[in-house]
Amino acid sequence: MVISRASSESDASIHSTFASRYVRTSLPRFKMPESSIPKEAAFQIINDELMLDGNPRLNLASFVTTWMEPECDKLIMASINKNYVDMDEYPVTTELQNRCVNMIAHLFNAPLGDSEVAVGVGTVGSSEAIMLAGLAFKRKWQNKMKAQGKPYDKPNIVTGANVQVCWEKFARYFEVELKEVKLREGYYVMDPVKAVEMVDENTICVAAILGSTLNGEFEDVKLLNDLLTAKNKETGWDTPIHVDAASGGFIAPFLYPELEWDFRLPLVKSINVSGHKYGLVYAGIGWVIWRSKEDLPEELIFHINYLGSDQPTFTLNFSKGSSQVIAQYYQLIRLGYEGYRNVMENCRENAMVLKEGLEKSGRFNIISKDNGVPLVAFSFKDNSRHDEFEVSDMLRRFGWIVPAYTMPPDAQHVTVLRVVIREDFSRTLAERLVIDILKVLSELDMIPGKIPAAKVEEKEKAAKNGKKSELELEREITTVWRKFVLDRKKTNGVC
Ligand SMILES: Cc1ncc(COP(=O)(O)O)c(C=O)c1O
């Protein structure tokens, strides 16, 4: 949500051209109009205004699904008027969510007996899933500390500085200290050794990411599990692991089935995944799965009975749509293991096409890894004249939305561009994007650098004399300033 700001006088009304045959006066922008307008006019006004939004298919900033099959679109529209929370009234929808939870739990190797059902819930996305998982860890830890007669008012969570902003939200909203392992140039994920060093008796869990938002890299959950097991043994603590598999949860089981990152590792107690990322459903669905019912404290579950029978719920909100749950079930049965593997393999191959095209230009360092989320994160080898933000801006002219951002501390001096490869990003588009990036590079080469050549020369001269140039001093000040700002407020709004 964006907090809305007050209007300026010039923004007070909306004018429409096409709707003018129905509407003679302009509409107030921030006040509800006094009178009604015809439905055709309302449609036309809104439709026209929305034309100015970017094209979702060319939005390479987002992991979130932008294309589904028309058959699924039909199912979505058919269930658009069902409130998911009315479980007694829509028992089949509830049953479909339970099937999804169980399928995903099996995919993550939850240790379930033949007749045992999985413990998990559908959410609005990974952010809600993470809040729920975090609350379960916090409550379990508090219960344990209370039972031992120890203070339980200073919980902390250990993560890498590369965590998505939702972890910071969890920490702030639910009063848990976030202890972040800093990154360094060339190493952009949480170092398990440092993470385990930071664990203390108040650590409610260590959160590992399967598929860092910033460069798609998988963190080494196996090593983390081994190191933490040793620390737990030595200290007598039982610090658990949560895996934020927002993107990787629907990639690793298909592309890297041998990789141990999930419930095969004993300390992994819960996992979240975004159904709307590589689960291949439109925005609005995520999942959290617990290893067993012992890992979800009973007192967090609410029982409501006024909709019919007893309904246990563990969510942050009450009402929500049913369509996304149904769409997730559609994808799981429509594609099956084979279909998901094909989609993920195609994405990986298209990522390689893009990566190779960029490498051939000789101008970029690739920051992403081949084995991870199919995305390409890259930065200029030499950004002394032009930077990645300029490339991002210029690509907009071709319709492409490619974000540029700085890495978190202590790698904040590194800027990257990131292209997320989704199912609907074809090889032709990958090739087209390479061509457009090359065009942007040649245009940039012809225009004066943001940083004047004189300053670059001065830097070279100063380096020869062993002194700091004006440019270097400027950069140092900028870096310190950025670090100051980033330390106060995480700015990685990339999703
Ligand atoms: C690693 C990670 N965790 C959590 C999230 C938040 O996910 P959602 O948008 O499903 O709430 C993201 C989003 O990109 C992510 O990359």
The ligand as an SDF file (V2000), in Angstrom:
LIG
                    3D

 16 16  0  0  0  0  0  0  0  0999 V2000
   12.8480  -13.7330   -0.6480 C   0  0  0  0  0  0  0  0  0  0  0  0
   11.5200  -13.0310   -0.5800 C   0  0  0  0  0  0  0  0  0  0  0  0
   10.7910  -13.1160    0.5310 N   0  0  0  0  0  0  0  0  0  0  0  0
    9.5770  -12.5310    0.6370 C   0  0  0  0  0  0  0  0  0  0  0  0
    9.0540  -11.8030   -0.4040 C   0  0  0  0  0  0  0  0  0  0  0  0
    7.6880  -11.1780   -0.2660 C   0  0  0  0  0  0  0  0  0  0  0  0
    6.8320  -11.9500   -1.0370 O   0  0  0  0  0  0  0  0  0  0  0  0
    5.3200  -11.5840   -1.3730 P   0  0  0  0  0  0  0  0  0  0  0  0
    5.3840  -10.5710   -2.4520 O   0  0  0  0  0  0  0  0  0  0  0  0
    4.7580  -12.8970   -1.8440 O   0  0  0  0  0  0  0  0  0  0  0  0
    4.6690  -11.0860   -0.1310 O   0  0  0  0  0  0  0  0  0  0  0  0
    9.7890  -11.6770   -1.5860 C   0  0  0  0  0  0  0  0  0  0  0  0
    9.2750  -10.8830   -2.7210 C   0  0  0  0  0  0  0  0  0  0  0  0
    9.9160  -10.7310   -3.7200 O   0  0  0  0  0  0  0  0  0  0  0  0
   11.0480  -12.3200   -1.6910 C   0  0  0  0  0  0  0  0  0  0  0  0
   11.7900  -12.2560   -2.8030 O   0  0  0  0  0  0  0  0  0  0  0  0
  1  2  1  0
  2  3  1  0
  2 15  2  0
  3  4  2  0
  4  5  1  0
  5  6  1  0
  5 12  2  0
  6  7  1  0
  7  8  1  0
  8  9  2  0
  8 10  1  0
  8 11  1  0
 12 13  1  0
 12 15  1  0
 13 14  2  0
 15 16  1  0
M  END
$$$$
